[in-house]
Every structure is written in C-alpha cells, then in structure tokens.
Amino acid sequence: MATTPHESAPPDAGRQPSSRLLVREAWASLAITVIWLTVLVDAIYGPNIVTSSAGGDQSTIPSAVILSILAFFATWVVARHGLRGEKS
C-alpha cells in the first residue's frame, strides 16, 4: 500500500493580520492624521470667509468650519476603505 504525504499549510497561513493589511491600515491612519492636521493649521492661520449683502450686512465664518465638514466626509471614506478587514 502506497502513502502520499499531505501538503502542509504555508508557514504564514495562520498568522493574522497579514502584513499587507497592516500596511493599508498604516497609510489610512496617516491620511486621516494629515487631513485633521490640515484642519488644525487652517483654524490657526487660515482666513475667514466674509460675505456682504447689498444692504450692507456682513457675516464672517472661519474657513476651518467648512474645511472640517469636508474633512469629516474624507475621514469617513478613508476609514471605510482603508481600515476594513480582509474579506475571505
């Protein structure tokens, strides 16, 4: 009777999370950090958005308010795609 050896699993098959996943998570975390550092720098040094009406009314909004709304959505997208787990 002949026997055939079974193939063993690759040495890194049981290791979770994989290094590729960690690299993707690192880049996503770096991107989110840069997004919010940009908001911080704009809040400190950025200009205000000034609007004037024909009647002479004037309103001022810090540009960081608008930028933070956009940064929220950018963070949401980056986190959703960059920090998700591997689907098997």
CYANA upper distance limits for C-alpha pairs under 8 A (distance plus 0.5 A):
  9 ALA  CA     13 ALA  CA      6.94
 17 PRO  CA     21 LEU  CA      6.88
 17 PRO  CA     22 LEU  CA      7.60
 18 SER  CA     22 LEU  CA      7.13
 19 SER  CA     23 VAL  CA      6.75
 20 ARG  CA     24 ARG  CA      6.85
 21 LEU  CA     25 GLU  CA      6.70
 21 LEU  CA     85 GLY  CA      8.10
 21 LEU  CA     86 GLU  CA      7.94
 22 LEU  CA     26 ALA  CA      6.55
 23 VAL  CA     27 TRP  CA      6.81
 24 ARG  CA     28 ALA  CA      6.69
 24 ARG  CA     82 GLY  CA      6.47
 24 ARG  CA     83 LEU  CA      7.80
 25 GLU  CA     29 SER  CA      6.55
 25 GLU  CA     82 GLY  CA      6.31
 25 GLU  CA     83 LEU  CA      5.86
 26 ALA  CA     30 LEU  CA      6.61
 27 TRP  CA     31 ALA  CA      6.58
 27 TRP  CA     82 GLY  CA      8.15
 28 ALA  CA     32 ILE  CA      6.73
 28 ALA  CA     78 VAL  CA      6.64
 28 ALA  CA     79 ALA  CA      7.07
 28 ALA  CA     82 GLY  CA      5.57
 28 ALA  CA     83 LEU  CA      7.22
 29 SER  CA     33 THR  CA      6.64
 29 SER  CA     79 ALA  CA      8.41
 30 LEU  CA     34 VAL  CA      6.71
 31 ALA  CA     35 ILE  CA      6.70
 31 ALA  CA     78 VAL  CA      8.03
 32 ILE  CA     36 TRP  CA      6.92
 32 ILE  CA     75 THR  CA      6.25
 32 ILE  CA     78 VAL  CA      7.60
 32 ILE  CA     79 ALA  CA      8.26
 33 THR  CA     37 LEU  CA      6.59
 34 VAL  CA     38 THR  CA      6.59
 35 ILE  CA     39 VAL  CA      7.12
 35 ILE  CA     71 ALA  CA      6.72
 35 ILE  CA     74 ALA  CA      8.30
 35 ILE  CA     75 THR  CA      7.96
 36 TRP  CA     40 LEU  CA      6.76
 36 TRP  CA     68 SER  CA      8.39
 36 TRP  CA     71 ALA  CA      7.35
 37 LEU  CA     41 VAL  CA      6.67
 38 THR  CA     42 ASP  CA      6.60
 39 VAL  CA     43 ALA  CA      6.56
 39 VAL  CA     64 ALA  CA      6.52
 39 VAL  CA     67 LEU  CA      6.84
 39 VAL  CA     68 SER  CA      6.61
 39 VAL  CA     71 ALA  CA      7.97
 40 LEU  CA     44 ILE  CA      6.85
 40 LEU  CA     64 ALA  CA      8.27
 41 VAL  CA     45 TYR  CA      6.45
 41 VAL  CA     46 GLY  CA      7.65
 42 ASP  CA     46 GLY  CA      4.74
 42 ASP  CA     47 PRO  CA      8.22
 42 ASP  CA     63 SER  CA      7.74
 42 ASP  CA     64 ALA  CA      6.23
 43 ALA  CA     62 PRO  CA      7.92
 43 ALA  CA     63 SER  CA      7.76
 43 ALA  CA     64 ALA  CA      5.46
 46 GLY  CA     62 PRO  CA      8.32
 46 GLY  CA     63 SER  CA      7.08
 46 GLY  CA     64 ALA  CA      7.74
 47 PRO  CA     62 PRO  CA      7.26
 47 PRO  CA     63 SER  CA      6.70
 48 ASN  CA     60 THR  CA      6.80
 48 ASN  CA     61 ILE  CA      6.12
 48 ASN  CA     62 PRO  CA      4.85
 48 ASN  CA     63 SER  CA      5.72
 49 ILE  CA     60 THR  CA      6.13
 49 ILE  CA     61 ILE  CA      5.62
 49 ILE  CA     62 PRO  CA      6.46
 49 ILE  CA     63 SER  CA      6.34
 50 VAL  CA     58 GLN  CA      7.52
 50 VAL  CA     59 SER  CA      6.28
 50 VAL  CA     60 THR  CA      5.05
 50 VAL  CA     61 ILE  CA      7.05
 51 THR  CA     58 GLN  CA      6.18
 51 THR  CA     59 SER  CA      5.93
 51 THR  CA     60 THR  CA      7.06
 52 SER  CA     56 GLY  CA      6.90
 52 SER  CA     57 ASP  CA      6.20
 52 SER  CA     58 GLN  CA      4.94
 52 SER  CA     59 SER  CA      7.10
 53 SER  CA     57 ASP  CA      5.83
 53 SER  CA     58 GLN  CA      6.97
 61 ILE  CA     65 VAL  CA      7.83
 62 PRO  CA     66 ILE  CA      8.20
 63 SER  CA     67 LEU  CA      6.77
 64 ALA  CA     68 SER  CA      6.28
 65 VAL  CA     69 ILE  CA      7.05
 66 ILE  CA     70 LEU  CA      7.05
 67 LEU  CA     71 ALA  CA      6.50
 68 SER  CA     72 PHE  CA      6.56
 69 ILE  CA     73 PHE  CA      7.24
 70 LEU  CA     74 ALA  CA      6.73
 71 ALA  CA     75 THR  CA      6.43
 72 PHE  CA     76 TRP  CA      6.71
 73 PHE  CA     77 VAL  CA      6.81
 74 ALA  CA     78 VAL  CA      6.66
 75 THR  CA     79 ALA  CA      6.37
 76 TRP  CA     80 ARG  CA      6.51
 77 VAL  CA     81 HIS  CA      6.77
 78 VAL  CA     82 GLY  CA      5.98
 78 VAL  CA     83 LEU  CA      8.17
 79 ALA  CA     83 LEU  CA      5.68
 79 ALA  CA     84 ARG  CA      7.93
 80 ARG  CA     84 ARG  CA      6.53
